[in-house]
């Protein structure tokens, strides 16, 4: 095994040209032997496998319904923290396998959502009748425990799917992938984030115009409503501007913001029709869990990083966390600087770029820490100080020290 600087990748994609323009190189561990390359690819099946386990626990009922979501969270930390940074990339990708992983996750999330409705359905609904036939469900206090566990697990599955798989799909160019991404995000009660992410966040990251860049000193629970409101507003503005420039009516079937809301409304209506008010509440609550996971991902990958106005986005403007567990389950989404440098790069080719800041822990543990702001500020302080000392440009450093950094200013 040796650590190399890759001077170029395949040279055929828009992503490679993007890296060339930035004059940065990806880092990669180069292993000899097929076993290492097999691991570099098959590890991405970890999330679908954990989802399949979660479906089994939902079918078992009782306290087991909590196990799927809990295992997904714990597995990421367990596989992340004992080892160091995992930098391997796929040398010879098996496109069929890697694409199957990508599309299997949304299907399994849909099945997990239906399984959740079996546990949460009101009496007299189609899902309640099906649950009786399958021997699923409980009565009295046990019903509440099972329903809560099903909501928790399904919500964690949806959130991880949104932060990783919907994100990957939303950056592809096909209409099918775009609608599938919006459906996954609608499942998390936030379909508009896809528009804002692509056409807003990628342009404005680290500046006052980006609601997804947390200012220094802002805890997650203060950031959350600010980010969601800013992303919804930004997505509406983006789509309104696009349609107006084309001379098309804003309120129309062409409006991608409204398409997302219609998908969300269809999901809510479907949950109510199948499982009643309790099923509708379960879908919303599990969706809120998913929303928290998505916004935690944004929070820990962009907290406190400053970009001088008018300057290009560089690797230093995103936090990275290249640990084995979370890069496997979340299909390399925490190799975030490479994604910002080259959005067309498929998930299996993402790497850690030269000059990219790296978290001291995996993304899962950093997200847990972020839930407790005092602990987060203590953990992130030395990283911010190191970023200021070694990575910030003179202009960015001056902005940060003056307290007038773009990331410390309110969204206009």
C-alpha positions as a printed NumPy array, in Angstrom:
array([[  0.   ,   0.   ,   0.   ],
       [  1.237,   3.47 ,  -0.787],
       [ -0.173,   6.987,  -0.7  ],
       [ -0.029,   8.814,  -3.993],
       [ -1.058,  12.092,  -5.506],
       [ -3.178,  11.321,  -8.539],
       [ -2.17 ,  13.75 , -11.234],
       [ -5.333,  13.076, -13.228],
       [ -8.292,  10.726, -13.353],
       [ -9.902,   9.318, -16.492],
       [ -9.822,  12.628, -18.356],
       [-13.194,  12.074, -19.973],
       [-15.685,  13.823, -17.681],
       [-16.659,  17.368, -16.873],
       [-15.519,  16.611, -13.319],
       [-11.903,  16.152, -14.395],
       [-11.929,  19.467, -16.215],
       [-13.301,  21.09 , -13.049],
       [-10.395,  19.755, -11.007],
       [ -7.925,  20.869, -13.648],
       [ -9.333,  24.388, -13.543],
       [ -8.894,  24.485,  -9.761],
       [ -5.367,  23.062, -10.094],
       [ -5.91 ,  20.599,  -7.256],
       [ -5.254,  16.877,  -7.154],
       [ -7.176,  14.136,  -5.373],
       [ -5.416,  11.966,  -2.833],
       [ -5.866,   8.204,  -2.982],
       [ -4.573,   5.065,  -1.357],
       [ -3.387,   2.727,  -4.1  ],
       [ -3.558,  -0.942,  -3.101],
       [ -2.184,  -3.874,  -4.997],
       [ -4.455,  -6.884,  -5.315],
       [ -8.088,  -7.537,  -6.134],
       [ -9.219,  -7.963,  -2.513],
       [ -8.641,  -4.307,  -1.697],
       [-10.448,  -3.161,  -4.813],
       [-13.339,  -5.509,  -4.043],
       [-13.641,  -3.892,  -0.61 ],
       [-13.475,  -0.406,  -2.14 ],
       [-16.645,  -1.181,  -4.122],
       [-18.656,  -3.635,  -2.039],
       [-18.512,  -1.387,   1.034],
       [-21.123,   0.838,  -0.633],
       [-23.642,  -1.988,  -0.219],
       [-23.498,  -1.47 ,   3.56 ],
       [-26.424,   0.971,   3.602],
       [-28.786,  -1.266,   1.561],
       [-27.77 ,  -4.234,   3.736],
       [-28.523,  -2.292,   6.93 ],
       [-31.82 ,  -1.201,   5.395],
       [-32.661,  -4.821,   4.644],
       [-31.881,  -5.694,   8.267],
       [-34.119,  -2.816,   9.354],
       [-36.966,  -4.208,   7.26 ],
       [-36.547,  -7.554,   8.997],
       [-36.705,  -5.918,  12.434],
       [-39.813,  -3.97 ,  11.424],
       [-41.411,  -7.244,  10.373],
       [-40.495,  -8.862,  13.706],
       [-42.316,  -6.163,  15.687],
       [-41.983,  -5.497,  19.396],
       [-38.831,  -3.757,  20.663],
       [-37.025,  -4.948,  17.535],
       [-38.545,  -2.109,  15.511],
       [-36.045,   0.254,  17.161],
       [-33.061,  -1.875,  16.165],
       [-32.779,  -0.987,  12.478],
       [-32.395,   2.764,  12.923],
       [-30.206,   2.365,  16.003],
       [-27.883,  -0.072,  14.247],
       [-27.482,   2.268,  11.268],
       [-26.403,   5.11 ,  13.563],
       [-24.16 ,   2.983,  15.772],
       [-22.545,   1.146,  12.855],
       [-21.29 ,   4.378,  11.351],
       [-19.583,   5.408,  14.59 ],
       [-18.227,   1.912,  15.304],
       [-16.722,   1.566,  11.823],
       [-15.515,   5.198,  11.781],
       [-13.731,   5.865,  15.04 ],
       [-11.32 ,   2.95 ,  15.647],
       [ -9.558,   3.452,  12.316],
       [ -8.062,   6.503,  10.719],
       [ -8.998,   8.222,   7.501],
       [-10.017,   5.884,   4.693],
       [ -8.83 ,   7.225,   1.366],
       [ -9.318,   4.327,  -1.034],
       [-11.022,   4.922,  -4.361],
       [-12.4  ,   2.478,  -6.874],
       [ -9.805,   1.822,  -9.566],
       [-11.974,  -0.311, -11.87 ],
       [-15.606,   0.441, -11.078],
       [-18.298,  -2.129, -11.752],
       [-20.927,   0.303, -12.98 ],
       [-23.784,  -2.201, -12.802],
       [-23.119,  -2.995,  -9.141],
       [-22.571,   0.635,  -8.102],
       [-25.677,   1.846,  -9.937],
       [-27.702,  -0.985,  -8.393],
       [-26.638,   0.177,  -4.937],
       [-27.746,   3.712,  -5.793],
       [-31.224,   2.702,  -6.934],
       [-31.758,  -0.052,  -4.353],
       [-31.692,   2.425,  -1.478],
       [-34.789,   4.455,  -2.521],
       [-36.75 ,   1.23 ,  -3.082],
       [-35.817,  -0.073,   0.367],
       [-36.673,   3.29 ,   1.958],
       [-40.116,   3.08 ,   0.337],
       [-40.599,  -0.426,   1.763],
       [-39.464,   0.77 ,   5.204],
       [-42.021,   3.587,   5.007],
       [-44.8  ,   1.12 ,   4.21 ],
       [-43.638,  -1.115,   7.069],
       [-43.773,   1.876,   9.405],
       [-47.379,   2.53 ,   8.359],
       [-48.26 ,  -1.06 ,   9.267],
       [-47.208,  -0.353,  12.853],
       [-48.784,   3.117,  13.048],
       [-52.097,   2.606,  11.197],
       [-55.456,   3.553,  12.66 ],
       [-57.987,   0.758,  13.158],
       [-60.217,   0.222,  10.156],
       [-57.652,   1.363,   7.572],
       [-56.174,  -0.804,   4.79 ],
       [-52.807,  -0.925,   6.535],
       [-54.362,  -1.994,   9.837],
       [-56.185,  -4.822,   8.058],
       [-52.957,  -5.932,   6.353],
       [-51.075,  -5.754,   9.666],
       [-53.612,  -8.104,  11.269],
       [-53.216, -10.604,   8.449],
       [-49.441, -10.484,   8.791],
       [-49.534, -10.678,  12.572],
       [-47.85 ,  -7.287,  12.94 ],
       [-48.728,  -4.656,  15.511],
       [-49.734,  -4.369,  19.152],
       [-52.426,  -2.868,  21.374],
       [-52.49 ,  -0.342,  24.183],
       [-49.176,   0.981,  25.485],
       [-47.256,  -1.527,  23.372],
       [-48.769,   0.053,  20.24 ],
       [-47.23 ,   3.412,  21.135],
       [-43.817,   1.85 ,  21.741],
       [-43.877,  -0.036,  18.444],
       [-45.193,   2.93 ,  16.472],
       [-42.531,   5.232,  17.967],
       [-39.775,   2.743,  17.152],
       [-41.008,   2.315,  13.6  ],
       [-41.146,   6.094,  13.157],
       [-37.609,   6.438,  14.531],
       [-36.084,   3.742,  12.301],
       [-37.936,   4.775,   9.152],
       [-36.965,   8.4  ,   9.764],
       [-33.269,   7.576,  10.143],
       [-33.392,   5.499,   6.959],
       [-35.088,   8.358,   5.084],
       [-32.654,  10.971,   6.386],
       [-29.535,   8.998,   5.459],
       [-31.106,   8.3  ,   2.084],
       [-31.811,  11.995,   1.619],
       [-28.398,  13.244,   2.681],
       [-26.553,  10.782,   0.436],
       [-28.625,   9.028,  -2.226],
       [-31.06 ,  11.856,  -3.043],
       [-28.069,  14.179,  -3.15 ],
       [-26.296,  11.956,  -5.671],
       [-29.417,  11.568,  -7.814],
       [-30.212,  15.285,  -7.799],
       [-26.888,  16.091,  -9.463],
       [-27.562,  13.781, -12.387],
       [-29.081,  15.034, -15.591],
       [-31.971,  12.648, -16.235],
       [-35.552,  13.571, -15.463],
       [-36.057,  10.2  , -13.772],
       [-33.202,  10.766, -11.324],
       [-34.377,  14.292, -10.54 ],
       [-37.897,  13.132,  -9.695],
       [-36.571,  10.254,  -7.623],
       [-34.358,  12.666,  -5.679],
       [-37.295,  14.997,  -5.087],
       [-39.429,  12.073,  -3.918],
       [-36.777,  11.061,  -1.378],
       [-36.509,  14.643,  -0.144],
       [-40.3  ,  14.997,  -0.055],
       [-40.223,  11.938,   2.203],
       [-38.059,  14.101,   4.492],
       [-40.52 ,  17.015,   4.277],
       [-38.025,  19.187,   2.383],
       [-38.273,  18.67 ,  -1.415],
       [-37.211,  22.247,  -2.191],
       [-33.673,  21.708,  -0.887],
       [-32.64 ,  20.034,  -4.153],
       [-33.137,  23.259,  -6.13 ],
       [-31.478,  25.457,  -3.538],
       [-28.59 ,  23.035,  -3.138],
       [-27.709,  22.852,  -6.824],
       [-28.411,  26.401,  -7.957],
       [-27.895,  28.27 ,  -4.691],
       [-25.623,  26.471,  -2.256],
       [-23.009,  25.444,  -4.827],
       [-22.752,  29.037,  -6.023],
       [-22.951,  30.841,  -2.679],
       [-21.299,  28.464,  -0.199],
       [-19.436,  30.3  ,   2.557],
       [-21.104,  33.649,   1.797],
       [-24.059,  35.553,   3.305],
       [-26.261,  34.306,   0.465],
       [-25.98 ,  30.665,   1.511],
       [-28.471,  29.565,   4.193],
       [-26.688,  26.212,   4.435],
       [-23.43 ,  27.73 ,   5.724],
       [-23.707,  27.965,   9.547],
       [-22.153,  31.105,  11.01 ],
       [-19.503,  30.724,  13.666],
       [-21.067,  30.682,  17.109],
       [-24.483,  29.465,  15.896],
       [-25.582,  26.165,  17.428],
       [-27.445,  23.583,  15.41 ],
       [-30.86 ,  24.243,  16.933],
       [-30.644,  27.931,  16.023],
       [-29.289,  27.058,  12.6  ],
       [-32.035,  24.551,  11.76 ],
       [-35.039,  26.892,  11.263],
       [-32.813,  29.511,   9.637],
       [-31.495,  26.984,   7.137],
       [-34.845,  25.438,   6.253],
       [-36.549,  28.803,   5.803],
       [-33.648,  30.124,   3.728],
       [-33.557,  27.021,   1.544],
       [-37.291,  27.164,   0.862],
       [-37.122,  30.866,   0.048],
       [-34.042,  30.385,  -2.114],
       [-35.576,  27.502,  -4.054],
       [-38.746,  29.492,  -4.792],
       [-36.716,  32.501,  -5.927],
       [-34.518,  30.34 ,  -8.171],
       [-37.478,  28.755,  -9.904],
       [-39.454,  31.998, -10.149],
       [-36.486,  33.697, -11.785],
       [-35.916,  30.816, -14.204],
       [-39.515,  30.72 , -15.415],
       [-39.816,  34.496, -15.629],
       [-36.749,  34.683, -17.864],
       [-38.327,  32.123, -20.174],
       [-41.604,  34.019, -20.24 ],
       [-43.408,  31.106, -18.601],
       [-46.021,  31.349, -15.828],
       [-44.562,  30.804, -12.375],
       [-47.521,  28.775, -11.164],
       [-47.456,  25.943, -13.685],
       [-46.541,  22.292, -14.123],
       [-43.047,  23.424, -15.21 ],
       [-42.264,  24.811, -11.747],
       [-39.878,  22.343, -10.107],
       [-40.483,  23.891,  -6.685],
       [-44.188,  23.153,  -7.007],
       [-43.46 ,  19.683,  -8.396],
       [-41.692,  18.877,  -5.149],
       [-44.62 ,  20.132,  -3.1  ],
       [-47.024,  18.052,  -5.191],
       [-44.913,  14.964,  -4.567],
       [-44.951,  15.705,  -0.862],
       [-48.714,  16.239,  -0.904],
       [-49.155,  12.921,  -2.727],
       [-47.097,  11.116,  -0.082],
       [-49.1  ,  12.694,   2.726],
       [-52.397,  11.888,   1.029],
       [-51.266,   8.322,   0.429],
       [-50.288,   7.853,   4.075],
       [-53.669,   9.162,   5.193],
       [-55.582,   6.96 ,   2.748],
       [-53.661,   3.84 ,   3.774],
       [-53.222,   4.386,   7.513],
       [-55.443,   7.249,   8.679],
       [-54.463,  10.178,  10.867],
       [-51.941,   8.112,  12.833],
       [-50.264,   7.023,   9.616],
       [-50.163,  10.634,   8.432],
       [-48.619,  11.719,  11.744],
       [-46.067,   8.901,  11.513],
       [-45.022,   9.994,   8.029],
       [-44.608,  13.614,   9.129],
       [-42.698,  12.769,  12.32 ],
       [-40.371,  10.333,  10.574],
       [-39.907,  12.944,   7.853],
       [-38.841,  15.45 ,  10.482],
       [-36.243,  12.926,  11.68 ],
       [-35.04 ,  12.733,   8.094],
       [-34.926,  16.515,   7.815],
       [-32.771,  16.697,  10.95 ],
       [-30.301,  14.235,   9.435],
       [-30.075,  16.241,   6.202],
       [-29.515,  19.548,   7.964],
       [-27.013,  18.006,  10.371],
       [-25.078,  16.954,   7.277],
       [-25.052,  20.526,   5.989],
       [-24.152,  21.886,   9.409],
       [-21.089,  19.733,  10.058],
       [-19.727,  20.01 ,   6.498],
       [-19.839,  23.814,   6.329],
       [-19.798,  25.207,   9.86 ],
       [-17.84 ,  28.422,  10.217],
       [-15.922,  28.29 ,   6.931],
       [-15.403,  31.625,   5.234],
       [-15.156,  32.438,   1.542],
       [-14.215,  35.919,   0.421],
       [-16.841,  37.458,  -1.863],
       [-16.11 ,  36.887,  -5.535],
       [-13.472,  34.235,  -4.912],
       [-13.817,  30.722,  -6.38 ],
       [-14.884,  27.796,  -4.226],
       [-11.79 ,  25.904,  -3.15 ],
       [-11.257,  22.602,  -1.296],
       [-10.769,  24.526,   1.953],
       [-14.398,  25.71 ,   1.912],
       [-15.911,  22.366,   3.003],
       [-15.203,  20.052,   5.917],
       [-14.451,  16.437,   5.078],
       [-14.635,  13.247,   7.142],
       [-13.191,  10.308,   5.183],
       [-13.816,   7.484,   7.652],
       [-14.718,   3.969,   6.533],
       [-18.169,   3.56 ,   8.077],
       [-19.803,   6.819,   7.11 ],
       [-18.221,   7.06 ,   3.659],
       [-19.57 ,   3.558,   3.018],
       [-23.128,   4.046,   4.276],
       [-23.392,   7.602,   2.945],
       [-21.645,   6.802,  -0.369],
       [-18.734,   9.203,   0.059],
       [-20.852,  12.305,   0.741],
       [-18.396,  13.322,   3.473],
       [-15.618,  13.59 ,   0.865],
       [-17.31 ,  16.907,   0.358],
       [-14.676,  19.194,  -1.094],
       [-14.285,  17.004,  -4.165],
       [-18.038,  17.126,  -4.707],
       [-18.017,  20.931,  -4.612],
       [-15.062,  21.   ,  -6.986],
       [-16.658,  18.632,  -9.49 ],
       [-20.355,  17.924,  -9.119],
       [-20.378,  15.496, -12.053],
       [-18.018,  13.053, -10.346],
       [-19.917,   9.853,  -9.454],
       [-19.919,   8.992,  -5.769],
       [-17.466,   6.1  ,  -6.076],
       [-14.766,   8.383,  -7.553],
       [-14.893,  11.072,  -4.875],
       [-11.615,  11.587,  -3.007],
       [-10.034,  13.842,  -0.44 ],
       [ -8.51 ,  16.81 ,  -2.226],
       [ -5.224,  18.439,  -1.468],
       [ -5.831,  21.38 ,   0.865],
       [ -9.213,  20.152,   2.133],
       [ -9.89 ,  20.456,   5.901],
       [-10.677,  17.181,   7.671],
       [-12.76 ,  16.676,  10.809],
       [-11.098,  14.981,  13.768],
       [-13.909,  12.408,  13.874],
       [-16.247,  10.731,  11.43 ],
       [-19.278,  12.58 ,  10.159],
       [-21.669,  10.505,  12.3  ],
       [-19.935,  11.316,  15.578],
       [-19.564,  14.975,  14.587],
       [-23.313,  15.08 ,  13.919],
       [-24.061,  13.609,  17.347],
       [-21.789,  16.209,  18.958],
       [-23.523,  19.003,  17.017],
       [-26.809,  18.129,  18.729],
       [-25.307,  19.553,  21.946],
       [-24.041,  23.049,  21.008],
       [-21.643,  23.549,  23.978],
       [-19.922,  20.266,  23.137],
       [-19.849,  21.207,  19.462],
       [-18.24 ,  24.594,  20.076],
       [-15.578,  22.934,  22.247],
       [-14.872,  20.258,  19.654],
       [-14.814,  22.541,  16.608],
       [-12.807,  25.413,  18.111],
       [ -9.323,  23.928,  17.495],
       [-10.331,  22.977,  13.96 ],
       [-11.519,  26.522,  13.197],
       [ -8.326,  27.943,  14.677],
       [ -6.262,  25.57 ,  12.546],
       [ -8.258,  26.511,   9.435],
       [ -7.665,  30.202,  10.117],
       [ -3.955,  29.624,  10.673],
       [ -3.175,  27.309,   7.757],
       [ -5.896,  27.528,   5.112],
       [ -7.644,  30.883,   5.102],
       [ -6.577,  33.414,   2.489],
       [ -5.402,  36.772,   3.834],
       [ -8.76 ,  38.307,   2.899],
       [-10.725,  35.493,   4.525],
       [ -8.58 ,  35.641,   7.642],
       [ -9.113,  39.395,   7.906],
       [-12.863,  38.907,   7.538],
       [-12.899,  36.145,  10.15 ],
       [-10.889,  38.138,  12.691],
       [-12.903,  41.288,  12.163],
       [-16.122,  39.475,  12.975],
       [-17.446,  40.437,   9.545],
       [-16.878,  37.116,   7.809],
       [-19.584,  36.266,   5.325],
       [-20.397,  33.108,   7.267],
       [-21.021,  35.189,  10.365],
       [-23.467,  37.52 ,   8.68 ],
       [-27.239,  37.047,   8.383],
       [-28.765,  35.8  ,   5.152],
       [-30.11 ,  38.741,   3.202]])
